[in-house]
Amino acid sequence: MQPLLEDRGTVAAQRQQFTQSGYLVIPGLVPPPLVERLTAEVDHWVDDGLRARSIACCTDPARQGPPPVMELELPAHGELLTHQPLLELTAELLGAPFVFHHLHSDRHSARLPGKPWHHDREPNTRGDLSLTMVHALHYLGGLDDTMDSLVVLPGSQREAAEKSVRARLDTAELPGEVIVGRLPAGSTVLINSALFHARRPRRPRRPAATGAGKPRYFVDASYCQTGAQWWPVKPYWRHMLTRARELGLDGGRWPELFAERHFTEYADLRSPGEDLRRLAA
Ligand SMILES: O=C(O)CCC(=O)C(=O)O
């Protein structure tokens, strides 16, 4: 059984954990005032239709064009994306410059189904598997027994497998898995994007019929090591990077973070029937 909350004592220990297991749990990475502002922004993003609009812009780019507002234009989301402790840790773990890939924000209700085993790594033009892509999974309100769990399969980031190769297993228990079911507010799980993971519903299911239960506030941000051109997942990726530069989100400290040269042109690489959440979840 692997420890859930790893020893954060040294960067070397963190690097070892991340390299071997493919994930790192960072309790309370996001400070409470930022969590509070982010939570209000997630409510706005979901309740005022901005999330639905941004998904439509991914699924029907020809008609919709870029969205009127993107996640990174919400001030607290912009801060989270470039939260210095997160970027500094990412730099330590990757040991190389990296570029921002995408940001998603959502509020998971008790009715939301689980998410089957998958990974989220995108291809790059060199097919270079030694270049790392990471996802920072931020659980703004933390995780508790009333919420669905994150489940990870340590070591699976080394398989070089298709994203959906385990999808037929749905969210079934797998040998060697680690369940991340309890986290304090503002916690982050930093994963190698090639790590297989799932969102597993609580059993017995939360009271979905009534929709009761605490919402699960979830923001994920991803970053790619530079050295090849990565495939973007949003048709309006250039607009996204331009706005991030205009807003000065990198604070002058991360020159590669919003550089367009690290991307190919957008192409819809979805296989028929692939879940659209890959584009906009
Ligand atoms: O909801 C979660 O805890 C994980 C979500 C997930 O697997 C994903 O966004 O790729």
The ligand as an SDF file (V2000), in Angstrom:
LIG
                    3D

 10  9  0  0  0  0  0  0  0  0999 V2000
  -12.5980   14.2400  -11.1260 O   0  0  0  0  0  0  0  0  0  0  0  0
  -11.4940   13.7790  -10.8670 C   0  0  0  0  0  0  0  0  0  0  0  0
  -11.0950   13.5840   -9.7050 O   0  0  0  0  0  0  0  0  0  0  0  0
  -10.5580   13.3920  -11.9770 C   0  0  0  0  0  0  0  0  0  0  0  0
  -11.0310   13.9500  -13.2880 C   0  0  0  0  0  0  0  0  0  0  0  0
  -10.2690   13.3590  -14.4240 C   0  0  0  0  0  0  0  0  0  0  0  0
   -9.9340   12.2220  -14.4490 O   0  0  0  0  0  0  0  0  0  0  0  0
   -9.9310   14.1970  -15.5580 C   0  0  0  0  0  0  0  0  0  0  0  0
  -10.3720   15.3600  -15.6130 O   0  0  0  0  0  0  0  0  0  0  0  0
   -9.2060   13.7190  -16.4480 O   0  0  0  0  0  0  0  0  0  0  0  0
  1  2  2  0
  2  3  1  0
  2  4  1  0
  4  5  1  0
  5  6  1  0
  6  7  2  0
  6  8  1  0
  8  9  2  0
  8 10  1  0
M  END
$$$$
